[in-house]
């Protein structure tokens, strides 16, 4: 009986072994992530009129202001003097921003792979005061937020990646 169990176990284990190389990609339309890129002129940190909130992240209270991270795009600013009716003040555009923090009157954020420090003493005139480049080379790997099929990044435009859109793809070549 032990011999039968042993051979059955070996058969089951070897029947699951597949070594066919890389996964095959569908030659069809599938749901997945498409990269969208910013223009070169859009990659500077700027203060602009407010944008609609689409994909909010962390929230920080700074004096009478609320700072709300808009994933991959920047930070919304609201005057929160009356917490029951916050008023939109503006938006700090920070390409690829997925995380923010505060230290005194300084907003710290990732700008793609860089770590930037922005003085927000004058909330209507934020000023970049420091930048450490390629700090997040391992953590911000520029892959879509979820696993599945995605459009491979254009190597010449990776630094302009602004985010991902979940949509129909035709014959995608990348998967995670």
N, C-alpha and C positions, 0 to 999 in steps of 0.2 A: 504494500500500500504506500509506504514511504517513497518507493521508487517511482510510482505513478505520479504522486504529488510533485516530486522533484522534477520529472520530465515535463509535466504540465506547466509548472512554474517557468521553467526555461523556455518552453514553447511560447507562452504568453509574453514573456519579456522580449524574446527575439522577434516576435511578430510585430511589436510596437516600434522597433528600431527602424528609423527612416534616415537615410543619408542621401538626400537628393540635391544638396547644395542650397543656394538661396531660394527663398520663397518665390513662387510664381505670381506675377501681378495680373490682374484681370484685364482683358482687352474689352472693356465695356465701360459704361457709366456707373460710377459708385459714389456714395456719399463720403466726403472727406474734407480736409482743410486746404484752402487755397491761401497762399501768402499774399498780402498786399503791402506795397512799398510806398514810402514817402518820397517826395521830390527832394533833391539836394538842398533847396532853399528852406525846406521844412524841418531840417535836422537841428536847428539852433533852438535853445531854450528861449521861449518867448511868452509874454503875457498877452492874452487876447480876451475878447468877449466870451462869455460862457458858451459851452457846448452842451448838447443834451447828454444826460448821464445814461450810458448804455451798459457798461460792465464795471460797476464800482468795486473797489477793494477796501483797504484800510481807511479808517477815519481817525483824524487827530483834532483835538481842540487846541487852538492857539489864541489865547486871549478871548476876544469875542468872535472869533472866526472858526468855522469848521473847514478842515482840509480833507477832501475825499479823493483817494486815488482812483483814477480812471485807468484800468488795466491797459497797458501797452501805449497809452496816450499822454498821461500827465496827471494834473491835480486840479480838481474843482475847488473854488473858494466861495464860501458862503458867509455873509455877516450873520452871526447867530446872537445878536444882542437880544432879540425876542425869539427864544427857542421854539415857540409854537409857530413862528413864521420866518424861517431863515430866508435871507435875500441873496440872490445870486450876485456875486461880485465880479468874477472872472474865471479864467482858466490858465494855468501854467502848462504850456505844451512841453512835454518831456518824452521824446520818442523812445518806445520800448519800456517805459516805466512800469514795473510790476510790484515794486515795493517802495515804501516811504517811511521816514522816521523824522522826529523832531528833536532838536537840541537847542534850547533857548529860542532865539529868533532865526534859527537856521533850519531849513528844510533839507533833509538828506534823502537822496533818491538814486535809484539806478537809472542810468541812461544807456540802454542796451547793456553792454558789458562794463561800462564805466560807473564809478561812484562819484556823484556830483553833490556839492554843497551849495545851496542857494540862500542868500540873505533875503529874508522876507520882512525886514523891519518896516519898509514901506510896501504894504501888501499889494499896491497897484503898480509897483515897479520892482519886481524880484530881480536880483542880480546874482549870476553865477560867480562864486568866489573861489571855488576850488574844484578840481577834477582829477581823479586817479583813474588812469586808463587800464582797461583789461583786468579789472579786479574780479569780475564774475565770469571768467572764461569757462569754468566748469559748470556753474550753476545756471547761467543763462545760455542754454545751448541752442536757442532759437528753434526749438521744435514746437509743434502745435501743443495746445493745452491738454489734449486727450490722445490716447492711442488710436491707431487706425491708419487709413490711407491719407496721404497728403502730397501736395505738389512740392517737388524738390525745390530747394532754394536756389536762386540764381547766384552763383558765387561772386559775381561782380556787383551785386546789389545787397548782399547780406547785411551790410552796415545800415541799410535804409529800411530794414524790415520794420513795419509799423504794427503788424498784428496778423491774425488769422481769421478767415471767414469759413464757416461750415457750409458747404455747398456741394453741388454735384460736380464731380471731376470726370474727365474723359481720359482713360488709360493712365492713371497715376503711376509714377515710377518709384515712389518712396512709401515706406510703411514703418510704423513703430508699434 
